[in-house]
Amino acid sequence: MAEEIVYNFRNSAELYEAAIDLHDKKNMQQKETWIYSLNSLEQIDNIIRTGEFIVIKRDGRIIGIISYKKGTSFRSFQGDIQKLPDEWEICGLLIHQHYRGKGYAKQLFKAAMRRLRERGATHAYAIITGVFDEGKKGEVREISKPAESLCRGFGSQVVGFGKHSWGPVYKVPL
């Protein structure tokens, strides 16, 4: 069972199909496992233009995806929208349910951090999906807690909230 990391993965259709496989289309549509960077072919193509998808394949099948792009926006602690067009955002991290807890997310996260450093970045922003309730600012969905833990493990600091999900936004040092 050979595994490989593929950088600068550009096959939109395969990425979209992998997202459905990794998190089930019905759940994606109901925002149960929604990852905006993979919810349409158009969105995938937008990220390909300004950033990169990195995937882990096992026996030719995508089992993990991470993406980053140029430009981010989020709510400050005061609630106003912060638009940072020249900053980098880690905008998606998916691991197939059968491969979670085996270090693949950390491997992809480190690969993305390395690639961003090569581009001259000193940090990136990671928006962790919240519970889509303004009254619960900073609360993270259960499925997103491992991604939050990963950010914390790299010494990240919370700098605001997601515009729609109200989850925490981490500034991740590279």
Secondary structure, 3 states (H helix, E strand, C coil): CCEEEECCCCCHHHHHHHHHHHHCHHHHHCCCCCCHHHCCHHHHHHHHHHCEEEEEEECCEEEEEEEEEEEEEEECCCCCEEEEEEEEEEEEEEECHHHCCCCHHHHHHHHHHHHHHHCCCCEEEEECCECCCHHHCCCECHHHHHHHHHHHHCCCEEEEECCCCCCEEEEEEC
